[in-house]
Amino acid sequence: MIKFFTRCFALVLLLAMGASHSYGQTPFYSEDFANGIPAGWTNVDATSLAAQAVIFQHSTDPAAVAVAALGYTPSSTFGSATAANGYIWANSDRGLESAPAEDHTTRLTTTAINCSGQNIVYLRLQSLIGVFDYDASTNVKIRVSNNNGTSWTDFVPFPCLVTGAAAPPCTRWSANPEIVGINISSVAANRPAVLIQFEWIGGWDYFWAIDDIELLNQDLSIQNDMQVNTFFARAPNAITPASQLEPFGFVADVKNNGRLTAASSTLTVSIKNAGNTEIFSSSVNYGSIAPDSTAENVFFTNEFTPPNAPGELYTGSYTIALNGATDEVASNDSRTFQFAVSDTVFSKEFNTGLVGLRYGGAGGTTRSYSWGNIYYVPNGDGMAANSVSFRLANASQLAGRTISTFLYRWQGDANGDDQINLAEYGGAPLAFNSYEITGAETNIITIPVDLDGNQIPLDDGYHYFIAVQYATEDDQFMFMAATQQLDYTGMWFYTDSLDRPRYAAAADVGNTGTYFLTFNAVPVIRLNIGPLTSVQEPALAAGAVSVFPNPANEEVKVAFKLDAPSAEVEVSIMDLSGKVLRTERHQNLFRDQLTINTAQLPAGAYNVRIRTEQGVAVQRVVVQH
């Protein structure tokens, strides 16, 4: 199994969605001077006499700087990795026979650079500089502005480059090349227009060469920094009924953000109860992890089964620790998640951190859709689905409208297409209900899972998918209350890799009957279960009834293949809100066929419910005229 889940869905936000970033060493901005000094950059000397001005010039000859190195062999050729491809340099010596009349104030300024969405902005460049009159620690600066040059923040690229008889480790020449790295986030992070200026106030010094300027969203000055990535396995549900608890396992990706290779590290997962007592712990050890590398898909050996303690809230945490070294950035060493045990409630969320979300087609224009959560039932014998709970984000805009709820029994993604197909859930729901919105709903709404208030028996080893459906022919959107703070992708990857997949949510744009799986956003849609206490009408066996043609026009036929004759048969047609539009009653049907007139029904989707003495079936039919 390859970890790959980058499907593009039309998810539209009503409230807000936070951005996440990938911290790597790929620069989001770079300039290697292959084509000279970029157009628009300003390149001036503010103080020298005109004939003695010191400005940056372009070269593709690494030895062009030799004339200003004045016989100092280590600096007579610029050692930048791509110097032969082009670099820039400023000649403070200028070939003068004596000190210049005025000091030079050389300033090279970039055009505006977009740093929006970059929480860290780290400047890296290759350089070579030599000083004679003035210390670089005070006279050489990299300046940054985020207000078009109205104000500047100064950074010192060469703090230990001085004139005179410098005491080691300080010298009058930099390394060749010197890899300069400066965290300029305080000025540049998340700014849309950042100017960078290279300023040198010099007298009769040597030269300053620059190449391969890069901006990165990682602070490369840090030597040891391991982090736990956002890809990790959590519990399959936020809340699970005590009767449906099962073992779940762990995996998390870890990354080396530091400059040094992480020779050895340990990732630990810990589970604590509400009293902060650790009740489970397990670890995996990693060998060498190179800088800017991610260790992926290392499963923990041990799994965890929550105690049968309804009402208990647990906190899980993944923590990475370097062995034999100190991690310099503790803030990214851990990731936490929570889960709880209930008496009767299945939930993918905690009713917190909510935003309003909806699903739409291309461009987000489709208003009608269905969205729901998937709950696995390992112990269904003697249990039943009783009610569904859900929450709307914009109920005040939906007063008088009706939504529907559907409960499906699903065998799982049998064909691996990341969808819930009609064939996989039998083509029809186990139960459905409807709810008319008043417009005053501000919290969770609970209704029976079945239109007639019946319990729906559960079976061992099936996924039960509970969905809310909205259908409209006008421009009014419905937004579900949902969260993006609980990402179930890692959980799905872990369980799917072990051939016992657990899922999160699924959506159907346009109410086609086919749902696509989603993992990083889940709606507030809960399934409430309990002991089976009443005698239920059984479901008819698959194939006992069929409805065709589908789509239908003037009429639809219902074909019966019953195991035995049924003295009483009731056939009802309902719209998707659950309203019964027509009911027909027939006697003594066995291997028979009925014809139902649909000519007067408006185009749209309907449910056909068939009751016999042997059981009940619901079939979906689409009417097209």
C-alpha positions in Angstrom: 0.0 0.0 0.0 1.4 3.4 -1.0 0.5 6.4 1.0 -1.3 8.6 -1.6 -4.4 10.5 -0.9 -4.4 13.8 -2.8 -7.9 13.8 -4.3 -9.1 17.3 -5.3 -12.6 18.0 -3.9 -14.7 21.1 -4.2 -14.9 22.0 -0.6 -16.4 25.4 0.1 -16.0 27.2 3.4 -18.6 29.4 5.1 -16.4 30.5 8.1 -12.7 29.9 8.0 -10.0 27.3 7.1 -6.5 27.4 8.4 -3.5 26.9 6.2 -0.8 24.3 6.7 2.7 24.4 5.4 5.3 21.9 4.4 8.7 22.8 5.8 11.5 21.7 3.4 14.7 23.0 1.9 13.2 23.8 -1.5 13.3 27.6 -1.8 10.2 29.5 -2.6 12.4 32.3 -4.1 15.8 32.1 -5.7 18.2 34.1 -7.8 21.4 32.7 -9.3 22.3 35.7 -11.5 22.5 33.5 -14.6 21.0 36.3 -16.6 22.7 39.2 -14.9 21.3 41.5 -12.2 17.5 41.2 -12.5 15.5 44.0 -14.1 14.0 46.4 -11.6 16.7 45.9 -8.9 18.3 49.2 -7.9 22.1 49.3 -7.8 23.7 52.5 -6.5 26.6 54.1 -4.6 25.1 56.9 -2.5 28.3 58.7 -1.5 31.3 58.1 -3.7 32.5 60.5 -6.3 31.1 59.6 -9.7 34.4 58.3 -11.1 35.0 56.2 -8.0 31.5 54.7 -7.5 31.3 51.1 -6.2 28.3 49.2 -7.5 27.7 45.5 -8.1 28.6 44.1 -11.5 27.9 40.8 -13.2 30.4 38.1 -14.2 30.6 34.5 -15.3 34.3 34.3 -14.6 35.0 33.0 -11.1 38.5 34.5 -11.3 37.3 38.0 -12.2 37.6 39.0 -8.5 41.4 38.3 -8.5 42.1 41.9 -9.4 40.6 43.1 -6.1 42.0 40.2 -4.0 45.4 41.9 -4.3 47.5 38.7 -4.3 45.6 36.9 -1.6 45.4 33.5 -3.2 42.5 31.9 -1.2 40.2 34.7 -2.4 41.5 35.1 -6.0 38.7 32.9 -7.4 35.1 33.0 -6.2 34.2 29.5 -4.9 30.5 29.7 -5.3 29.0 26.4 -6.5 27.5 28.1 -9.6 29.9 31.1 -10.1 30.6 30.0 -13.7 26.9 30.3 -14.3 26.9 33.9 -13.1 27.4 35.9 -9.9 27.6 39.6 -8.9 30.4 41.4 -7.1 31.4 44.9 -5.9 35.0 46.1 -6.1 35.9 48.3 -3.1 39.5 48.5 -4.1 38.6 49.9 -7.5 42.3 49.8 -8.6 43.0 53.1 -6.9 46.6 54.0 -5.9 45.4 55.7 -2.7 42.4 55.8 -0.5 39.3 57.3 -2.2 38.1 60.8 -1.5 34.8 59.5 -0.1 33.7 56.2 1.4 31.3 54.3 -0.8 27.8 53.4 0.3 26.9 50.6 -2.0 23.2 49.5 -2.0 21.8 46.7 -4.1 18.0 46.4 -3.6 15.7 43.7 -4.9 12.2 44.2 -6.3 9.3 43.2 -4.1 9.3 39.5 -3.1 6.0 37.8 -2.1 6.4 36.0 1.2 2.7 35.5 1.8 1.9 32.2 3.5 5.4 31.7 4.7 5.5 31.4 8.5 9.3 31.3 8.4 11.5 33.2 5.9 15.1 32.1 6.0 17.6 33.9 3.7 20.5 31.9 2.4 23.3 33.0 0.0 26.8 32.2 -1.0 29.3 35.0 -0.5 33.0 36.0 -0.4 34.1 39.3 1.1 37.3 40.9 2.4 37.7 44.1 4.5 40.6 46.4 5.1 39.3 49.8 6.4 36.1 49.0 8.2 34.8 46.0 10.1 32.1 44.1 8.3 30.4 43.5 11.6 29.3 47.1 11.6 29.5 48.2 7.9 28.1 45.3 6.0 24.4 44.8 6.4 21.5 42.9 4.8 18.5 45.1 5.3 14.8 44.1 5.0 11.7 46.2 4.5 8.0 45.2 4.3 6.7 48.8 3.7 8.3 49.7 0.4 11.5 51.0 2.0 9.9 53.4 4.4 11.7 51.6 7.2 14.4 48.9 7.3 15.5 46.2 9.7 19.2 45.5 9.7 20.8 42.0 9.9 24.6 41.4 10.1 25.8 38.7 7.8 29.4 38.7 8.9 29.6 39.3 12.7 33.2 38.1 12.9 34.9 39.8 10.0 37.2 42.6 11.2 40.2 44.7 10.2 43.6 44.8 11.7 45.2 41.9 13.5 42.1 39.9 14.0 42.2 37.3 16.8 40.9 33.9 15.7 38.3 32.9 14.9 37.7 36.3 13.4 39.5 37.3 10.3 39.5 40.0 7.6 38.4 37.5 4.9 35.3 35.4 4.9 35.2 31.7 3.9 35.2 31.1 0.2 32.3 30.7 -0.2 30.7 31.7 3.1 27.2 30.2 3.4 25.3 33.1 4.9 22.0 32.1 6.6 19.7 34.6 8.4 16.2 34.2 9.7 14.4 37.3 8.5 10.9 36.1 9.6 10.5 39.0 12.0 10.1 41.3 9.0 9.3 39.1 6.1 7.0 36.3 7.3 3.6 36.3 5.7 4.3 39.7 4.0 3.2 40.2 0.4 5.9 42.7 -0.7 9.4 42.3 0.9 12.5 44.3 -0.2 16.0 42.9 0.5 18.9 45.3 0.4 22.6 44.5 0.4 24.5 47.5 1.9 28.2 48.0 2.2 29.8 51.1 3.6 33.4 50.7 2.7 36.6 52.7 2.3 39.5 51.2 0.5 38.6 47.5 1.1 38.7 44.4 -1.1 35.5 43.1 -2.7 32.1 41.5 -2.0 30.8 38.7 -4.2 27.3 37.2 -3.9 25.6 34.2 -5.6 22.7 31.9 -5.2 20.3 33.9 -3.1 17.4 31.8 -1.7 14.5 32.3 0.6 13.3 29.2 2.4 10.5 28.4 4.9 12.8 26.6 7.3 15.4 28.0 9.7 18.5 26.2 8.6 20.6 27.6 11.4 19.2 25.0 13.6 21.4 21.9 13.8 19.1 19.4 15.7 15.4 19.6 15.1 13.2 16.5 14.8 9.4 17.0 14.3 6.3 14.8 14.3 4.5 15.6 11.1 0.7 16.1 10.8 0.3 12.7 9.2 -0.4 10.3 12.1 -3.0 7.7 13.0 -5.6 8.6 15.6 -8.5 6.6 17.1 -11.0 5.6 14.4 -13.7 7.7 16.0 -13.7 10.7 18.3 -16.4 9.0 20.4 -17.1 5.2 20.3 -19.8 3.3 22.3 -18.4 1.0 24.9 -20.1 -2.0 23.1 -18.2 -1.3 19.9 -14.6 -0.8 21.2 -11.8 -2.5 19.3 -8.0 -2.4 19.2 -6.5 0.4 17.1 -2.9 1.1 16.2 -0.3 3.8 15.5 1.9 5.3 12.9 3.3 8.8 12.5 5.8 10.4 10.1 8.8 12.2 11.5 11.1 14.6 9.8 14.6 15.9 10.4 14.5 19.7 10.0 18.0 20.2 11.3 21.3 20.7 9.5 22.8 17.6 11.1 22.0 14.0 10.4 19.9 12.5 13.3 21.9 9.4 14.1 19.3 7.9 16.4 15.8 8.9 17.6 12.8 7.4 19.3 9.1 8.0 18.6 6.8 7.2 21.6 3.1 7.0 21.6 1.4 7.5 25.0 -2.3 7.3 26.1 -3.4 9.0 29.2 -6.8 9.1 30.9 -8.6 12.2 32.1 -6.6 12.0 35.4 -3.4 12.3 33.4 -2.4 8.8 34.3 -0.6 6.9 31.5 -2.4 3.7 30.7 -0.5 2.7 27.5 2.9 3.4 25.9 4.8 2.1 23.0 7.9 3.2 21.0 9.7 2.7 17.7 13.4 3.5 17.1 14.9 5.1 14.1 18.4 4.9 12.7 20.1 7.6 10.7 17.7 10.3 9.2 19.4 12.7 6.9 18.7 16.5 7.0 15.5 17.5 5.3 14.4 13.8 5.2 11.2 12.2 6.4 10.9 8.7 7.9 7.5 7.3 6.8 5.2 4.4 7.4 6.9 2.8 10.5 4.1 1.0 12.3 4.1 0.5 16.1 4.1 -3.1 17.1 1.6 -2.8 19.9 -2.1 -1.7 19.5 -4.4 -0.3 22.2 -7.9 -1.2 23.2 -9.7 1.5 25.3 -11.1 0.4 28.6 -14.8 -0.2 28.8 -15.4 3.1 30.7 -18.3 5.2 29.3 -17.8 8.9 29.9 -14.0 8.7 29.9 -11.9 11.1 27.8 -8.4 10.0 26.7 -5.5 11.9 25.3 -3.0 10.3 22.9 0.4 11.9 22.1 3.2 11.1 19.7 6.6 12.4 20.8 10.0 12.3 19.0 13.2 12.5 21.0 16.8 12.6 19.8 19.1 10.0 21.4 22.3 11.6 22.6 21.5 15.1 21.4 19.3 18.0 22.4 16.4 19.0 20.1 16.6 22.8 19.7 13.0 23.2 18.7 10.7 21.5 21.3 7.5 23.0 19.9 7.2 20.5 17.1 8.3 17.4 19.0 4.7 16.2 19.8 1.3 15.8 18.2 -1.8 15.0 20.3 -5.3 13.6 19.7 -8.2 12.8 21.9 -10.9 10.2 21.9 -13.7 9.2 24.2 -15.9 6.2 25.2 -19.7 6.7 25.4 -22.7 4.6 26.3 -24.5 4.9 22.9 -22.9 7.6 20.7 -20.8 7.2 17.6 -19.1 10.5 16.6 -16.2 11.7 14.5 -15.9 15.0 16.3 -16.4 16.7 19.7 -18.7 19.5 18.6 -15.8 22.0 18.9 -13.5 23.8 16.4 -16.4 23.9 13.9 -16.7 25.8 10.6 -19.5 25.7 8.0 -18.7 23.5 5.1 -20.5 22.2 2.0 -19.7 20.1 -1.0 -20.2 21.4 -4.5 -19.4 20.4 -8.1 -16.9 22.1 -10.4 -16.5 25.7 -9.2 -18.6 24.9 -6.2 -21.9 25.6 -8.1 -23.9 22.5 -7.2 -26.2 23.2 -4.3 -27.6 19.7 -3.7 -25.4 17.2 -1.9 -25.2 14.6 0.8 -22.5 14.2 3.4 -22.1 11.7 6.2 -19.9 9.7 8.6 -18.9 6.1 8.5 -18.9 4.0 11.7 -17.7 0.4 11.9 -19.7 -2.0 14.1 -17.7 -5.0 15.3 -20.4 -6.2 17.7 -23.8 -5.7 16.2 -25.6 -8.7 17.5 -28.4 -7.5 19.8 -27.8 -3.9 19.0 -29.8 -1.4 16.9 -29.5 2.1 15.4 -32.0 4.4 17.1 -31.4 8.0 16.1 -29.2 10.4 14.2 -27.8 13.7 15.5 -26.5 16.4 13.2 -25.8 20.2 13.3 -26.3 22.8 10.6 -24.2 26.0 10.2 -26.7 28.2 8.6 -30.1 27.1 9.8 -31.4 30.6 9.9 -31.2 30.8 6.1 -33.0 27.5 5.7 -36.3 28.0 7.5 -39.1 25.9 6.0 -36.8 23.7 4.0 -36.6 19.9 4.6 -33.5 17.7 4.7 -33.3 13.9 4.7 -31.2 11.5 6.7 -30.2 8.0 5.3 -28.7 5.0 7.0 -26.8 2.6 4.9 -25.1 -0.8 5.6 -21.8 -0.9 3.7 -19.4 -3.8 3.2 -16.5 -1.5 2.7 -14.6 -0.3 -0.4 -14.6 -3.7 -2.1 -13.3 -2.5 -5.5 -10.7 0.0 -4.1 -12.1 3.1 -6.0 -12.4 5.3 -2.9 -16.1 5.4 -3.2 -19.3 4.0 -1.6 -21.0 2.5 -4.6 -24.7 1.5 -5.0 -23.7 -2.1 -5.4 -21.7 -2.0 -2.2 -24.6 -0.9 -0.1 -27.4 -2.7 -1.9 -28.7 0.3 -3.8 -31.0 1.6 -1.0 -30.8 2.7 2.6 -31.7 0.6 5.6 -33.7 3.6 6.9 -34.4 7.2 6.2 -36.2 10.1 7.9 -36.8 13.8 7.2 -36.6 17.0 9.2 -38.1 20.4 8.5 -35.8 23.3 9.5 -37.4 26.0 11.7 -34.4 28.4 11.3 -33.9 28.6 15.1 -31.6 25.6 15.4 -28.2 26.6 16.8 -26.9 23.3 18.2 -27.3 19.5 17.6 -30.6 18.2 16.2 -31.6 14.6 17.0 -34.3 12.6 15.1 -35.2 8.9 14.8 -33.0 7.1 12.3 -36.2 5.6 10.8 -39.2 7.5 9.4 -41.6 5.2 11.4 -39.5 5.4 14.6 -38.3 1.8 14.3 -35.0 0.5 15.6 -32.7 -0.7 12.8 -30.9 -4.0 13.8 -27.1 -3.9 13.4 -24.9 -6.8 12.2 -21.4 -7.7 13.2 -18.5 -6.6 11.0 -20.3 -3.9 8.8 -19.7 -0.2 8.3 -22.8 1.9 8.9 -22.9 5.1 6.9 -25.2 7.9 8.2 -25.7 10.8 5.8 -27.6 14.1 5.7 -29.0 15.0 2.3 -30.0 18.5 1.0 -31.8 18.9 -2.3 -32.7 22.3 -3.8 -33.6 23.8 -7.2 -32.7 27.3 -6.2 -29.5 29.1 -5.2 -29.7 28.6 -1.5 -26.7 26.7 0.0 -26.8 24.5 3.0 -23.7 24.4 5.2 -23.0 21.6 7.6 -21.2 22.2 10.9 -17.9 20.4 10.5 -14.3 20.3 11.7 -11.0 20.1 9.8 -9.1 19.7 13.1 -9.4 15.9 13.1 -7.6 14.4 10.1 -8.3 10.7 9.7 -6.0 10.1 6.7 -3.3 8.4 8.9 -5.8 6.2 10.6 -7.2 5.1 7.3 -3.7 4.4 5.9 -2.8 2.3 8.9 -5.9 0.2 8.9 -6.1 -0.2 5.1 -2.4 -1.4 5.1 -3.5 -4.2 7.4 -6.5 -5.1 5.3 -9.0 -4.0 7.9 -9.8 -0.4 6.7 -11.7 2.1 8.8 -13.0 5.2 7.3 -14.1 8.7 8.2 -16.7 10.4 6.0 -18.1 10.4 2.5 -19.9 12.9 0.2 -22.2 12.8 -2.8 -22.2 15.9 -5.0 -25.6 16.2 -6.8 -27.2 13.3 -4.9 -26.2 10.7 -7.5 -26.2 7.8 -5.0 -22.4 7.3 -5.2 -20.3 8.8 -2.4 -16.6 9.6 -2.5 -14.5 9.1 0.7 -13.1 12.0 2.6 -10.7 12.0 5.6 -9.6 15.5 6.5 -12.9 17.1 7.1 -15.8 15.5 9.0 -19.3 16.8 9.7 -21.3 16.8 12.9 -23.3 13.7 12.1 -23.6 11.1 14.8 -25.2 7.7 15.1 -26.9 6.8 18.3 -27.2 3.1 19.0 -28.5 0.9 21.8 -29.8 -2.6 22.7 -32.4 -4.0 20.3 -35.6 -4.0 22.3 -38.4 -4.3 19.8 -39.3 -6.8 17.1 -38.4 -5.4 13.7 -39.6 -6.0 10.2 -36.7 -7.9 8.5 -35.1 -6.7 5.4 -36.0 -8.6 2.2 -33.2 -10.6 0.8 -31.2 -9.1 -2.0 -32.9 -9.6 -5.3 -36.3 -10.3 -3.8 -37.6 -7.1 -5.5 -36.3 -4.9 -8.2 -37.5 -1.6 -9.7 -37.0 -0.7 -13.4 -36.4 1.1 -15.6 -34.3 3.5 -13.7 -34.4 6.3 -14.7 -38.1 6.0 -15.4 -40.4 8.2 -17.5 -44.1 7.4 -17.7 -44.0 4.3 -15.5 -41.9 2.1 -13.3 -42.2 -1.6 -12.8 -41.7 -3.6 -9.5 -40.7 -7.2 -10.0 -41.1 -9.7 -7.2 -39.0 -12.9 -6.7 -40.2 -13.9 -3.2 -39.4 -17.1 -1.5 -43.1 -17.7 -0.8 -46.4 -15.9 -1.7 -47.2 -12.8 0.3 -50.9 -12.3 1.1 -50.4 -8.6 1.7 -48.1 -6.3 -0.2 -47.8 -2.5 0.3 -45.9 -0.3 -2.2 -45.3 3.4 -1.3 -43.6 6.1 -3.2 -42.0 8.9 -1.2 -40.0 12.0 -2.0 -36.6 12.5 -0.5 -38.0 14.4 2.4 -39.9 11.2 3.5 -43.3 12.4 2.5 -45.5 9.6 1.2 -46.9 10.6 -2.2 -48.8 7.4 -3.1 -49.5 4.0 -1.5 -50.8 0.9 -3.3 -51.9 -2.4 -1.6 -51.9 -5.7 -3.4 -52.7 -9.3 -2.4 -51.1 -12.7 -3.1 -47.9 -11.7 -4.9 -45.1 -14.2 -5.4 -43.2 -14.1 -8.7 -45.2 -11.2 -10.1 -44.7 -7.7 -11.6 -46.5 -4.4 -10.8 -46.7 -1.3 -12.9 -46.7 2.1 -11.2 -47.6 5.2 -13.1 -45.0 8.0 -12.7 -46.2 10.3 -15.5 -47.6 12.9 -13.0 -44.5 12.9 -10.7 -42.2 15.8 -11.1 -38.7 14.9 -12.4 -36.4 13.9 -9.5 -35.4 11.1 -7.2 -37.9 9.1 -5.1 -37.8 6.1 -2.7 -40.0 3.1 -3.4 -40.7 1.2 -0.2 -42.1 -2.4 -0.5 -43.6 -4.1 2.5 -44.4 -7.9 2.3 -45.0 -10.5 4.9 -41.4 -11.6 4.5 -39.8 -8.2 5.0 -39.2 -4.7 3.8 -37.1 -3.2 1.0 -36.4 0.3 -0.2 -35.4 1.1 -3.7 -34.3 4.5 -5.2 -35.7 5.5 -8.5 -35.1 8.6 -10.6 -37.9 10.0 -12.7 -37.0 11.9 -15.9 -39.4 13.4 -18.4 
